[in-house]
Amino acid sequence: MQIKRREFLKYIGFTTASAGAAGWAFDSSHIAKLRSDGSTPTATPLIPGAERWIPSVCQLCPSGCGIRVRLVENIPVKIEGNSLYPINRGGLCPTGQAGLQILYSPDHIKSPLKRIGERGARQWEALSWDEAFDIIIKKMHGLRSADAQHKVVFLDGGARGLLKEMIQRFLMVYGTPNYIDTTGSRNAVLPFLLTQGEKGVPVFDLANTSYILSFGSDLLEAEGAPVWQYRMYSR
């Protein structure tokens, strides 16, 4: 399967935008607005009062808890833990419960924005995705033609798994080494890479451990999957 550059950029753009959104309060007016402007999913015909639940995975922290999202007429209205998911087994913290606040925030960025004023003036112009990608592609073509592709910098604030590797591979092929991971995960990966030669952070077998020697590693709150670590520690 071949992925065109525009499709790859669009995939990265959608993922980064959704992962980088901040949570805020919402009310019924935002739901009504979301419904009226056509930005809700409309893949299936809307039946008045139709309700369904869809499974997903929470990405608001490294735990990756399983969730179920309640939709009424294709509009998300509630998030609950998924009892069939092996990590959280139906439980869900307040952050996960408040996940809809990201979607319905009045400050939610709904499209790419282009700065039209002076830096710091907070003057922006909304663009379509196609317009934004045309600008990015034209810029990147120009820099590469001028043998200045090293001036491109990618700030990664939330990519996970294979997407992170795809971004790094794309930048390598393009010709820039400037990939900056702002999530802080590099702080966890680098020590294991230098001492054990493994890029992945190991999962500690706390359930079968009788003695733990830790040098400043907060195993139950900051390392790996906190929810899983808590469950294993309780055993």
Secondary structure, 3 states (H helix, E strand, C coil): CCCCHHHHHHHHHHHHHHHCCCCCCCCHHHHHHHHHCCCCCCCCCCCCCCEEEEEEECCCCCCCCEEEEEEECCEEEEEEECCCCCCCCCCCCHHHHCCHHHHHCCCCCCCCEEECCCCCCCCEEECCHHHHHHHHHHHHHHHHHCCCHHHCCEEECCCCCHHHHHHHHHHHHHCCCCEEECCCHHHHHHHHHHHHCCCCCCCCCHHHCCCCCCCCCCCCCCCCCHHHHHHHHHC
